[in-house]
């Protein structure tokens, strides 16, 4: 091999963004296949884009304008009608999609549940689930493994245990299957959504998802009823903490229906986000063995016990930066949207009541004015977090509605990734790269197939 040989730099998989405008039917077909297909390439270069495809829309990429939407005028930009139509059948008027006073009292009630103290108390559950994953990989033997499937199993184990203490009354397998069925049937945007048709017009996919929804709700109702009959003084979990919680301003507590809706929201979001972050992180590390080795050295030097602990996770800056960078390149909620309530002007664009204001997080995280070499994997970007401009990095949103479980998800991701890298070296399989596809979340279609070699 000549001395001058250099391997071609690896560029992670990405969605090719379109450079020509899409018509109404093109937009619908594109969104049905992959929501990222709605984003034009100009969204990685411009500050704002506007158009009309069935309804008037604006894409906002500028951090100062995003601050106005997500913080300064929060109530003027509630979650979009399409978002609520997709999610409310499953999670009701829960914290995730509620607005105004209904959102505020739920947020105040749930905030203490996700305190640092409570998250720390839950880290042994994360460590045990991570250790079980290592055991499953070992039992599978030396062969290609779909790590995305493994990560979903691991994080669902965590959230089921965190929410319900692993109670036998919770049918985890059926709920997991029902969630997947719901996303497959109801998660895709309907042509009626693109046309701005009223919510009372039925969407076929959401009708097909009724059985999955009922299954999810019955499982949660069974758990809540079983918990009500349980003696006090037994182990506390998320369900117990929410049941006991009350709004410090009004003293209001959650009804059974509100408990159910919020628990289902936490179950769905609480495992999906972390599983995706881990899947993409492992894909990226398999193609960057140098960074993988640096992370492994950090982990081995820091984690001296049998399992990676919550205290360890707080002292693994490179491992955390790898998760952060995976979330930058592949944000789980890669596109979010709001519906304007009042006339406004953003960066010179005329915003009218009823307009859809889209926040294309996938494009913001790859914006040429906000990131150097934005399509490259570089955890070093997060060595100095203060250097990252506010509202340019939004894997969990920002402002008052930033994801309430962000600290939980990040702690869990670091513990699981550190546990895996401590025990295994991951290498890619030629021709098996995943494809980034968003229906409700940005998933690695085709799986993350890697070889795992014991360290």
Beta strands, then each sheet from edge to edge (+ up, - down):
strand 1: 48-52
strand 2: 56-60
strand 3: 77-79
strand 4: 144-146
strand 5: 336-340
strand 6: 344-346
strand 7: 349-351
strand 8: 356-359
strand 9: 424-428
strand 10: 435-438
strand 11: 442-445
strand 12: 449-454
sheet 1: 1+ 2- 8- 5+ 3-
sheet 2: 4+ 12- 9+
sheet 3: 6+ 7-
sheet 4: 10+ 11-
end
